[in-house]
């Protein structure tokens, strides 16, 4: 909380990317630094990390391997708390012997037991003994992980800018990997018939599934209305111009992209499962559909596309929920409450 005694906080994630986990780390670290804490972040795409924490004094160290994380942790062994993210960083906390006197908090971002590979499974018992407490980003995640957890839902910055005249576009903003459900979004757009009414589907993001999605758009006859934008650094601006966001992933731990759309007042059509039930699902008459049901998703898209007043009202109700329940300030308050148990 603002005014609390300054502490030294170290966040660690073994990564050179900047997807949902790294954004979580950067947003939380920046808010903690604004509150006067001395914050260091190990790992994450350095350019994007630096842009997110600019001007608040967060120290950054690159780390793309577990040994690199271990080396940094051992040089920061006088921290008050070590906050780790993902199994590799948890394992580094076990291996960083000089940092063993520092209490460890782990945030669990995904609804799965720890360690997909053999190494992670072998390390899991050691990691569990090393942790002081673990945080789950949603009730959904808490119900699917190993061990007890404290639920602290993620937050995103409030968007003060008002959207102007919105385009007749549906935005899909995510990694293009099979588990994210991008094919459902393409199928829903094709089934909606909105291409014939001047709407298009914008795909912001990249990944292994992009060629397959491009082929699918062609096979369904909507290639002319589906634009693949690649990785973008201006998703926030796209959200202020788009007409609807589609969030098809059925296993989102919480879903920062959906929260960011809510902050922008952008109507969201989402798979009715996982963390979406705890974000978009808090709004009455939310545009949710059964996961994998492209026809139901298409019906939700059509319902919103054909009623500008409904889109505006729904977007405002989503934004009100974000401002009430999903701010970075609220998240940082709850995380600090967790830390206080260790100090």
CORKAFEN-V421987 format. One record per backbone hydrogen bond with DSSP energy under -0.5 kcal/mol. NH is the residue of the N-H (numbers start at 1). CO is the residue of the C=O. If there is no record, write none. Layout:
nh:co
NH:CO
NH:CO
//
This chain:
nh:co
4:1
9:7
9:38
10:81
11:40
12:83
13:42
15:13
15:63
23:19
24:20
25:21
26:22
27:23
28:24
29:25
30:26
31:27
32:28
33:29
34:30
35:31
36:33
37:32
38:7
39:37
40:9
41:59
42:11
43:41
43:61
44:15
45:17
49:45
50:46
51:47
52:48
53:49
54:51
56:53
58:53
59:39
61:41
63:15
69:65
70:66
71:67
72:68
73:69
74:70
75:71
76:72
76:73
77:74
79:76
80:8
81:8
82:103
83:10
83:81
84:82
84:105
85:12
86:107
90:86
91:87
92:88
93:89
94:90
95:91
96:92
97:95
99:96
100:97
102:99
105:82
106:133
107:84
108:106
108:135
109:107
112:110
121:117
122:118
123:119
124:120
125:121
127:123
128:124
129:125
130:126
131:127
132:104
133:104
135:106
136:150
137:108
142:138
143:139
144:141
145:141
150:134
152:136
152:150
154:137
156:326
160:158
166:164
167:241
169:167
170:200
171:244
172:202
173:171
174:172
174:204
176:206
177:175
180:177
181:178
182:177
184:181
185:181
186:182
187:183
188:184
189:185
190:186
191:187
192:188
193:189
193:190
194:189
196:193
197:194
198:195
199:194
200:168
201:225
202:170
202:200
203:227
204:172
204:202
205:203
205:230
209:176
210:207
213:209
214:210
215:211
216:212
217:213
218:214
219:215
220:216
221:218
222:217
223:217
225:222
226:223
227:201
227:225
228:226
229:203
229:227
230:203
230:205
238:234
239:235
240:236
240:237
241:237
241:238
242:238
243:169
244:169
245:267
246:171
247:269
248:246
252:249
259:255
260:256
261:257
262:258
263:259
264:260
265:262
266:261
267:265
269:245
270:268
270:287
271:247
272:289
273:271
275:252
276:273
277:274
278:275
279:275
279:276
281:276
282:279
283:280
286:283
287:268
288:286
289:270
293:290
294:292
297:293
298:294
299:295
300:296
301:297
302:298
303:299
304:300
305:301
306:302
307:304
311:307
312:308
313:309
314:310
315:311
316:312
317:313
318:314
319:315
320:316
321:317
322:318
323:319
324:320
325:321
326:322
328:156
331:327
332:328
333:329
334:330
335:331
336:332
337:333
338:334
339:335
340:336
341:337
341:338
342:339
343:339
//
